Amino acid sequence: MEEKGQERGTQELYLELQQWSSHIHFIEDEMHFINRLLNSYVFEPTTPNLFERLELFKQNFERSKKQKQRIKKRILEHQGKIAGILECSPKTSDLAYCRAHKKLKQKINEYFEEYLLLKSEIYGYAGSVLKRRKPAK
């Protein structure tokens, strides 16, 4: 009975890794859009401190991109380890791996929270300083 639980546990960890990978890929797509937005000319040029704010967002955005790359690398390494565990025996659960998974999960959740906050700040600011369309005559 315990072996069945360990097998299910290892498979659940693997599925969680797949979810994280999927979220990271989605974030990468979003980042392409945000990067284009931050480097576009759709903002009202008379906005006070516009360029300083945009520069700050760009710096924070670059930091987030680097952090995402580190997280992505750790996910890939972690997937390699779980593949090794499953290959040896799907019924074996490595305690050290489980601890590493828990630690990685914490890092990933922190990154997701930080990224969502940054994205919200960028969208909130961008939405308030976009150029207004001139009414058609």
DALINMO-V629624 format. One record per residue. N is the residue number from 1. PHI is phi in radians with two decimals (* if undefined). OMEGA is omega in radians with two decimals (* if undefined). BURIAL is # if it has 24 or more other ideal C-beta (glycine too) atoms within 12 Angstrom, else .. Layout:
BEGIN
N/PHI/OMEGA/BURIAL, N/PHI/OMEGA/BURIAL
END
This chain:
BEGIN
1/*/-3.12/., 2/-1.13/3.13/., 3/-1.06/3.12/., 4/-1.06/3.12/., 5/-1.15/3.12/., 6/-1.19/3.13/., 7/-1.10/3.12/., 8/-1.08/-3.14/., 9/-1.10/3.13/#, 10/-1.14/3.12/#, 11/-1.15/3.10/., 12/-1.12/3.09/., 13/-1.08/3.13/#, 14/-1.11/3.11/#, 15/-1.11/3.10/., 16/-1.11/3.07/#, 17/-1.06/3.12/#, 18/-1.11/3.10/., 19/-1.10/3.13/., 20/-1.05/3.11/#, 21/-1.04/3.12/#, 22/-1.08/3.11/., 23/-1.10/3.13/#, 24/-1.10/3.11/#, 25/-1.11/3.10/., 26/-1.11/3.12/., 27/-1.08/3.11/#, 28/-1.04/3.10/., 29/-1.11/3.10/., 30/-1.07/-3.10/#, 31/-1.11/3.07/#, 32/-1.07/3.13/., 33/-1.14/-3.11/., 34/-1.09/3.12/#, 35/-1.06/3.10/., 36/-1.11/3.12/., 37/-1.08/-3.11/#, 38/-1.14/-3.11/#, 39/-1.82/-3.12/., 40/-1.69/3.14/., 41/-1.98/-3.11/., 42/-1.70/-3.10/., 43/-1.72/3.11/#, 44/-1.15/-3.03/., 45/-1.18/-3.11/., 46/-1.54/3.14/., 47/-1.17/3.11/., 48/-1.06/3.10/., 49/1.02/-3.11/., 50/-0.99/-3.04/., 51/-1.20/3.09/., 52/-1.15/3.13/., 53/-1.12/3.13/., 54/-1.09/3.13/#, 55/-1.12/3.09/., 56/-1.10/3.09/., 57/-1.08/3.13/#, 58/-1.08/3.13/., 59/-1.12/3.13/., 60/-1.12/3.13/#, 61/-1.15/3.10/#, 62/-1.09/3.10/., 63/-1.06/3.14/., 64/-1.15/3.10/#, 65/-1.10/3.12/#, 66/-1.14/3.12/., 67/-1.12/3.11/#, 68/-1.07/3.13/#, 69/-1.09/3.11/., 70/-1.13/3.12/., 71/-1.09/-3.13/#, 72/-1.05/3.12/#, 73/-1.11/3.14/., 74/-1.13/3.10/#, 75/-1.09/-3.14/#, 76/-1.08/3.11/., 77/-1.09/-3.12/., 78/-1.13/3.11/#, 79/-1.10/3.10/#, 80/-1.08/3.14/., 81/-1.17/-3.12/#, 82/-1.20/3.08/#, 83/-1.09/3.09/., 84/-1.13/3.13/., 85/-1.13/-3.13/#, 86/-1.17/3.13/#, 87/-1.20/3.13/., 88/-1.08/3.12/., 89/-2.94/-3.13/., 90/-1.11/-3.11/., 91/-1.62/-3.11/., 92/-1.61/3.07/., 93/-2.17/-3.10/#, 94/-1.51/-3.11/., 95/-1.07/3.12/., 96/-1.11/3.11/., 97/-1.11/3.13/#, 98/-1.07/3.09/., 99/-1.12/3.12/., 100/-1.09/3.13/., 101/-1.11/-3.14/#, 102/-1.10/3.12/., 103/-1.14/3.11/., 104/-1.12/3.13/#, 105/-1.03/3.12/#, 106/-1.09/3.12/., 107/-1.07/-3.12/#, 108/-1.15/3.12/#, 109/-1.08/3.08/., 110/-1.10/3.13/., 111/-1.10/-3.14/#, 112/-1.01/3.12/#, 113/-1.09/3.13/., 114/-1.11/-3.14/., 115/-1.12/3.14/#, 116/-1.08/3.09/., 117/-1.13/3.12/., 118/-1.07/3.13/#, 119/-1.05/3.12/#, 120/-1.09/3.13/., 121/-1.11/-3.14/., 122/-1.10/-3.13/#, 123/-1.12/3.13/., 124/-1.08/3.13/., 125/-1.20/-3.11/#, 126/-1.05/3.14/#, 127/-1.09/-3.10/., 128/-1.50/-3.09/., 129/-2.14/3.08/#, 130/-1.18/3.07/., 131/-1.09/3.11/., 132/-1.48/3.08/., 133/-1.22/3.08/., 134/-1.36/-3.12/., 135/-1.12/3.12/., 136/-1.27/-3.13/., 137/-1.64/*/.
END
